[in-house]
Amino acid sequence: MATAVFAWYHMHSLPVIPINPGRPSISLPSKTYDTVPSISSLPSPSETALSFLTPPAVTRKALEEAKSAGVKAVWFQPGSFTDEDLKFAKDNFESAIGGFEPGTVGGEGWCVLVDGEAAIQAAGREVVKQRL
Protein backbone atom coordinates (compact mmCIF):
# COMPACT_ATOMS: atom_id res chain seq x y z
CA MET A 1 0.00 0.00 0.00
CA ALA A 2 2.74 2.51 0.89
CA THR A 3 4.39 2.14 -2.50
CA ALA A 4 1.04 2.56 -4.27
CA VAL A 5 0.25 5.76 -2.37
CA PHE A 6 3.75 7.12 -2.91
CA ALA A 7 3.47 6.33 -6.62
CA TRP A 8 0.10 8.14 -6.74
CA TYR A 9 1.69 11.36 -5.45
CA HIS A 10 4.56 11.00 -7.93
CA MET A 11 2.19 10.26 -10.82
CA HIS A 12 0.20 13.42 -10.02
CA SER A 13 3.35 15.59 -10.09
CA LEU A 14 3.09 16.41 -6.39
CA PRO A 15 6.32 16.98 -4.49
CA VAL A 16 7.09 14.08 -2.18
CA ILE A 17 9.65 13.42 0.52
CA PRO A 18 9.35 9.92 1.93
CA ILE A 19 9.96 9.54 5.66
CA ASN A 20 11.48 6.19 6.49
CA PRO A 21 13.96 5.64 9.31
CA GLY A 22 14.88 2.21 7.95
CA ARG A 23 15.65 2.90 4.27
CA PRO A 24 17.83 5.57 2.65
CA SER A 25 15.70 5.69 -0.51
CA ILE A 26 12.51 4.52 -2.22
CA SER A 27 12.53 3.63 -5.91
CA LEU A 28 9.81 3.85 -8.53
CA PRO A 29 10.36 2.64 -12.09
CA SER A 30 11.24 6.18 -13.27
CA LYS A 31 12.90 7.73 -10.22
CA THR A 32 14.58 7.04 -6.89
CA TYR A 33 13.79 9.35 -3.97
CA ASP A 34 16.03 9.87 -0.96
CA THR A 35 14.18 9.49 2.32
CA VAL A 36 14.50 11.45 5.56
CA PRO A 37 14.59 9.55 8.86
CA SER A 38 11.97 11.62 10.73
CA ILE A 39 9.37 14.36 10.44
CA SER A 40 11.70 16.80 12.17
CA SER A 41 14.26 16.10 9.40
CA LEU A 42 11.97 17.52 6.70
CA PRO A 43 13.52 20.58 5.02
CA SER A 44 10.33 22.72 5.35
CA PRO A 45 7.87 21.06 7.75
CA SER A 46 5.58 24.11 7.89
CA GLU A 47 5.14 23.84 4.11
CA THR A 48 4.63 20.07 4.17
CA ALA A 49 1.47 17.99 4.45
CA LEU A 50 1.80 14.44 5.71
CA SER A 51 0.02 11.38 4.36
CA PHE A 52 -0.04 8.74 7.09
CA LEU A 53 0.55 5.12 6.13
CA THR A 54 1.74 4.08 9.56
CA PRO A 55 0.09 1.58 11.87
CA PRO A 56 -2.04 3.31 14.51
CA ALA A 57 0.49 2.46 17.22
CA VAL A 58 3.05 4.66 15.41
CA THR A 59 0.69 7.40 14.24
CA ARG A 60 0.15 9.27 17.54
CA LYS A 61 3.86 9.74 18.19
CA ALA A 62 4.30 10.93 14.60
CA LEU A 63 1.38 13.36 15.02
CA GLU A 64 2.99 14.86 18.10
CA GLU A 65 6.31 15.23 16.24
CA ALA A 66 4.48 16.80 13.27
CA LYS A 67 2.77 19.33 15.55
CA SER A 68 6.10 20.25 17.16
CA ALA A 69 7.76 20.58 13.74
CA GLY A 70 5.05 22.95 12.48
CA VAL A 71 3.30 20.70 9.95
CA LYS A 72 -0.07 22.22 9.07
CA ALA A 73 -1.97 19.41 7.30
CA VAL A 74 -2.35 15.65 7.61
CA TRP A 75 -4.18 12.98 5.60
CA PHE A 76 -4.83 9.60 7.20
CA GLN A 77 -4.99 6.61 4.92
CA PRO A 78 -7.51 3.92 5.95
CA GLY A 79 -6.21 1.82 8.83
CA SER A 80 -3.54 4.32 9.90
CA PHE A 81 -5.32 5.97 12.83
CA THR A 82 -7.67 5.66 15.77
CA ASP A 83 -10.65 7.91 16.51
CA GLU A 84 -8.48 9.62 19.15
CA ASP A 85 -5.75 10.29 16.55
CA LEU A 86 -8.28 11.87 14.18
CA LYS A 87 -9.66 14.07 16.97
CA PHE A 88 -6.13 15.11 17.97
CA ALA A 89 -5.34 16.00 14.36
CA LYS A 90 -8.54 18.00 13.86
CA ASP A 91 -7.85 19.90 17.08
CA ASN A 92 -4.16 20.59 16.35
CA PHE A 93 -3.68 21.02 12.60
CA GLU A 94 -5.11 23.50 10.10
CA SER A 95 -6.35 20.59 7.99
CA ALA A 96 -6.90 16.93 8.87
CA ILE A 97 -8.51 14.44 6.52
CA GLY A 98 -9.45 10.92 7.52
CA GLY A 99 -12.30 8.62 8.35
CA PHE A 100 -15.79 8.69 6.92
CA GLU A 101 -17.21 12.05 5.93
CA PRO A 102 -19.56 13.23 3.20
CA GLY A 103 -17.80 12.91 -0.12
CA THR A 104 -15.76 9.78 0.52
CA VAL A 105 -16.04 7.29 -2.30
CA GLY A 106 -14.47 4.07 -1.05
CA GLY A 107 -15.82 1.82 1.67
CA GLU A 108 -12.82 2.48 3.95
CA GLY A 109 -13.09 6.24 4.34
CA TRP A 110 -10.87 8.92 2.84
CA CYS A 111 -8.10 7.37 0.74
CA VAL A 112 -5.75 9.28 -1.54
CA LEU A 113 -5.92 6.48 -4.13
CA VAL A 114 -9.72 6.84 -4.36
CA ASP A 115 -10.40 10.46 -3.32
CA GLY A 116 -7.13 12.22 -4.14
CA GLU A 117 -8.01 13.70 -7.51
CA ALA A 118 -11.22 15.19 -6.12
CA ALA A 119 -9.18 16.68 -3.26
CA ILE A 120 -6.71 18.24 -5.72
CA GLN A 121 -9.57 19.78 -7.67
CA ALA A 122 -11.29 20.98 -4.47
CA ALA A 123 -8.05 22.77 -3.56
CA GLY A 124 -8.25 24.64 -6.88
CA ARG A 125 -5.34 22.83 -8.49
CA GLU A 126 -5.28 21.21 -11.87
CA VAL A 127 -4.87 17.44 -11.93
CA VAL A 128 -1.61 16.79 -13.77
CA LYS A 129 -0.47 13.23 -14.39
CA GLN A 130 2.90 11.85 -15.41
CA ARG A 131 4.17 8.36 -16.02
CA LEU A 132 5.79 6.38 -13.28
Buried (B, 14 or more C-beta within 10 A) or exposed (E): EEEEBBBBBBBBEBEBBBBBEEEEEBEBEEEEBEBBEEBBEBEEBEEBBBBBBBEBEEBBEBBEBBBEBBBBBBBBBBBBBEEEBBEBBBEBBEEBBBBEEEEBEEEEBBBBBBBBBEBBEEEEEEEEEEEE
